[in-house]
Amino acid sequence: MERRYGRLSIGLLLAAECMAQSAGQPRTITWQEAQQEFRTNNPQLLAGQVTIDESRADEITAYLRPNPDISATIDQINPFTTQPPPTGGPSTYSPFAYALPSGSISYLHERRHKRELRLDSARKATAIAISAQSDLERNLTFNLRDAFVRVLLAKAVSRVAQENLDYYDKEIAINRERYKAGDMAKVDFQRLELQRVQYESDLANAQVNLRTAKIDLIALLRERAPVDQFDVSGDFDFAEPTVTLEGLRSIAVATRPDLKEAEQSLEKSRADHELSVANGSTDPTFSLDVARNPPIPAYVGFTVSIPLRIFDRNQGDKLHTLLDIGRNQKLLDEAQITALHDVDSAWATLDSTVHLLKPYKDLYLHEAEEVRETVSFAYQHGAASLLDFLDAQKEYRDTELSYVNLVGSYLSAANQLNFAVGREVIR
């Protein structure tokens, strides 16, 4: 029994340790996982999907046929009528002796394909709702990607700030030995230590910015994990785009959901005008009557009722829908101009950022590192002044931070270009 309890205690301790280790590990998500989680949890996207379902329900209503009307009549009921029986005897009470029962059924026949035109208009409204949902997702995804990029940038800046601080601490340790050996003046060593405050400040600011960016991303994802238990992973680098401006313009014209929505609105306005013209036509009502009229035991009658179109009460709606066609045409032209302008502007920003990044990656970073190492070596051997040493450290820190910020600008420009085109062309 004691052995059994001992094994159970060991098992519980191991389980608790595993849970503690898993709880201490931050939850790291990629960009694809962030997109999936965003689509699943975002209330705006979920509400937009309901709008599409509502529009599909309207299609059912639009294609319904008119219901037939049925009526029944009984006339000439005389409550004071009495009749003697055929075999003689006292009269009997017969209020329905001379009654004339009749029944009729009527149906409104819609001409000029009104049902089909209503269904076509409803389907075009559904297509507009789908495009509007896609455009909503495009806008929200842009915000999500922007928050994701800011987290990656803050992580990179924090990493650079930590590396610079660690490197500078090594320099301080080396020069502390020089100071102890009498090879350095006390004031020079104190100036070196005072310079460390800048590196500490850079690291503290980077950590605050990282925490703030994570909070913004967590809010967009409706994530419940604490900030310290949440992280993202992704490539923080740049690459020259393989697409051309003309190709991006063509993709934007073909795939941008707001542009497609404008085109579909124009098509719907034309369908609505056709429906308005059709609604101006008269619809006959066909009726079938069945009755009796003594001495006729039963008869059947047929009626056709056609409204007289002395006044066209649909003129205003016809003009309204006709004007709406012109309005939607102008909105489509504006949407096309806006889409191409957005692509051109985003491409110019991305291309400019890439041109700035290439010399940094190919030349400036390497040169700044060489200058820092050379001046540090020279200063340690008395061949360079303290001012030269501090300037070399500052130039390297500024160059590396500028490069990291430029990479962040590149990712933001790529996000803006994807938003302008309407789909992800640069990952």
N, C-alpha and C positions, 0 to 999 in steps of 0.2 A: 504493500500500500504506500509506504513512504517513497519507494522507488518510482511508483506511478506519479505521485504528486510532484516528485522532483523533476521528472520528465516534462510534466505539464507546465511547471514554472519556467523551465528553460525555454520551452516552446513559446510561451507568452512573452518572455523577455526578447526572444529573437524577432517575434512578430512586431512588438513595440518598437524595436530598433529599426526594423525595415520601414515601418510607417513613419518614424521620425526622419529617416534619411530621405524618403520620398517626399515628405512634407517640406523638407528644407530645400529641395531642388526646385528652381523656378520653372514655370510652365513656359516653354518657348514655342512660338508659332511662326510659320513661314507666311509669305505674302498670299500664297494660294489658300492656306488654312484660314487666314484672316478674311479673305473674300468669302469663303464658304460660310464661316461663322456669321459674317455680316449679313449675308443673304438670308440666313436662317433666323436671325434674331431681330433684325432691324424692323421696328413697327411701321415705319413709313412704307417700306417695300411690301410688307405683309398687307397693309391697308390698300396699297395700289393693286395688288393681286385680286382683292375682293372687288374692286371697281371693275376689273375685267370680267369677273364672273357675273356681276350685275348687268353689264352690257350684253353678255351672252343670254341672260335671262330675258332681256328686252327683245332679242331676236325672236323668241318664242311668241311673245305678245304681238309682235309686228306681223307675223304670218298667220294669225288666227283668222278663220272665216267668220262672217256674220252668223249669228245664231238665228234659226227660223223662229217665227212667231206662230203660235197656235191659239185659237180662240174657239169658244163654244157658246152658243146662244140658244135659248128657248123662249119663244115668244107666244103671245095670245094665251096666257094662263088666266082662266076665269074662275075665281074662287067661289062664284055663286052658281056655277053650272051643276044641274042635276039631270040625269037621264033615266028614263024607264028601262027596265031590263027587257030583253027581247021576248021573254016568255010571259011578260006581264008582272004585275006586282008593284010594290012601292018603288019610287025613283031612288037612285043611288047618287051619292055625291061624286062628281067627276070633274075636278078642276082642269085636268089635262086632256079633256076630250078633244079640244080644238087646238091643242098646243102645236107649235111649229118649231121643232128642234133643228138646229143647224150647227155646223162646225167648219172651220176654215184653217188652213195652214199657209203661211206666206214666207217668202225668202227674198232677201235683198241680194241682187246679183251685182257684184262690183265689176265695172268695166275698166278698160284701158290698163289692165295688169296692175291694179292698185296694190294688191297683196304682195306681188313680186317686187314692186318698187319699194314698198315699206320694208320688206326683208332686206333688200339691197342696201337701203339707207342704214338699217340697224347693223348690218354686217360691217359696213364702212365705219360706223361709230365704234364697233368693237376693235377694228383694226387701229383706229386712232387711239383708243384706250391702251392697246398693247404697245404702240409706239411711245405713248406718254409714259408708260411704265418703264420702258427701256431707257428713255431719256432721264427719268428720275433715278434709275440705277446708275446711269452714267455720271450724273452730278454727285450722287452720294459716294460712288466709288472714287471719284476724284478727291473728295474730302478725306476718305479713308486712306487712300494712297499718300496723300500729303502728310497725314498724321504718322503713317508708317515710315515715310522717308525722314521725317523729323526725329523719330526715335533712332533710326540708323545713323543719322548725322550726329545726334547727341552722343550716341555710343562711341562713334569714331573720334569725336572731339575729346570725350572723356579718356579714351585710350591714349590718344596723343599727349594729352595733358599729364597723364600718369607716367608715360614713358619719359617725357621731358623732365618731370620731377625726379624720377628714379635716376636718370642720367646725371642731373645736376647734383643729386645727393652723392653720387660717386665722385664727381669733381670736388665737391666740398670735402669728402673724406680724404682724397689725395692731397688737397691743399692744407687740410688740417695737419697731416703728417709733416708737410713742409714747414708749417707754422711752428709746430713743436720742435722741429729740427733747427729752427732759427733761420730758415731760408726764405721766410716771408714776413713782412711787417704785419703787426696786429691790425692796423687800420685796413689793410688790403683784405685780410681774412674776414674782418667784420663786414666789409662791403660785399664780399662774396655771399656771406650768410644772409645779409639783408635782401639781396637779389632773389633769394629763395621764396620770399613772400609773393612775388609775382607768379611763380609757378604754383604755389599753393592756392592762390586766388583763381588762377585758370582752372585748376582741378575742381575747386569748390563750385565755381560757376557752371562748369560742364556737368557736374553731378546734379545740380539743381535743374538745369535745362533738360537733362535726361529724365529725371523724375516727372517733370511737368509734361514732357512729350508722352510719356507712358500713361499718365493720367488721362490725357486727351484721347489717346487711342483706346484705352479701356472704356471710356465713356461711349465712344462710337460703337464698340463691339458689344456693349451691355455685358461686359465681363465682370464677374464677381470676385476674381482673384485679387489679393492685395498687390500693391505696386511692387513690393519687394519679391513677390512670387510670380511676376510676369515679365516676360522678355520676348524679343523678336529676333529672328535670324534672317539674313539675306545678304546678297552681294552688295558691297559698298565700293563700287568701282564704275568706271565709264568705258564705253566702247564707241567707236565711230559708227554712226548709223549706216545701215546697208540699204535703206530706202532712199528714194529721191523725192524732191518736193512735188514733182508732177504726179508721181505715184501716190503720194499722200493726199493730194487734192482729189484724185480720182476715187480713192477709198472713202474720203469724207463725203463726197457727193453720193456715193452708193450706199453707205452704211450709217451715216449720222441719223439717230432716231428722231431728233427734232426736225430735221429736214424731211425725213420720211413722213412725219406727222403733218407737216405743212402740205405735202403732196396729197396725202390722204384726205385732209380737210378740204382741199380743192375738189377732189373726186366726190366727196360726200355732198358738197354744195351743189354740184351738177346733178347728182342723183336726187337731192331734195327738190331741185327745180323741176325735174321730170315728174316727181310725185305731186308737186303742187299743180302742175298743168293737168295731170290725170285726175286729181281731186276736183278739178273744175268741171269735169264731165258728169252727166246725170247717170244715175244708176236705177234701172227698173226694178220693181218689186212684183214678183209673180205669186199669185194666190190661187189656191184650190179650195172650192167650197163644196160641202156635202150637206144636204138638207131634205126635208120632206114638206110637202104642201098638198094636203088632201084636196082632191082625190088622188094626187100623185104621191105614191108611197115613198119615193126617194128620187133625188136628182143630183147631178154633179155640175158645178160651174167653175169657170176659169177666168181669172182677172189679171190684167197687166196694168200696173200703175207707173207712170213715167212723170217725174217732176218737170215742169216747164222752166226752162232757163231764160226767163224774161230779164232777170238781173244776174250778172256774174258777180257773186259775192266772194270770189276767190282772187280778184284782181290784185289786191294788196299783197297777198301771200306770194303770188307769182312774181310781182315786182321785187319783193323782199328777197326771195331766193335768187333772183337774177342778179341783184346788186351784191349779194353775198358771194357769188362766183367771182366777180371782179375784186372784191375785198380779199378773198383768199388767194387770188393770183398775185396780188401785190405782196401779201405776207409771204408767199412762197419765194418771190424774187428777193425779198429782204433776208429770208432764211438762207438762201444760197449765197448771197453776198457775205453774210455774217460767217457762215461756215468756212468759206475760202479765206476770209480775213483772219479768222482764228488760226487756221492751219499755217498761213504765211507768217503770222506773228510768232507762233510757237516754234516754228522751224527756225526762224531767225535767232531766237533766243538760244535754242539748243545748239545751233551751228556755231554761234559766237562762244558759247561755253566750252564746246569741244576744242575750238581753236586756242582758247586760253589754257585748257588742261594739258594739251599735248606737250608744249615746252616745259611745263612743270614736271610732268612725268618723265620726259626724256632727258631733261637737262637741269632744271632749277633745283629739284630736290637733291639730286646727286651732288651738284656744286655746293649747295648749302651745307650738306653733311661733310664734304671734303674740307670746306673752309672751317667748320666748327672743329673737326678733328685736328687740322693743321695748326690752327691758332691755339687750341688747348695744349697740344704738344709743345708748341713754341713757348707758351706762357709758363708751362711747368719747368722749362729749361731756361727761363729768363730771357728769351728772345722776343717776347711780345709783352706789351703793357697790359695792365688790368682792364683798361678801357677797351682795348682791342678784344680781349677775351669776352667781356660782357657783351660787346656789340656782336660778336660772332654767335654767341648763344642766343641773343635776341633775334638775329636774322634767321637762324635756323628755325626757331620757334614760330616766328611770323610766317616763314615760307611754308612750313608743314601745315600750320593752321589754315593758311590761305588755300592750300591744295585741298585739304579736307572740306572746307567750305565750298570750294568750286565743285567738288564731286557731289556735294549735297545740292548745289544749284543745278548741276547736270540732271540729277534724278528728279528734281522738281520740274525742270524744263521738259524732261521726258514724260512726266505725268501730265503736264499741260498739253503736250503734243498728242498723247493718247486721248485726252479729253476732247481736243479739237477735232481729231480724226473720227472719234466715235467708237473705237475699239483699241485694244492693246497692241500696238505695232512695235513698241520698244519696251522690253522687259527690264 
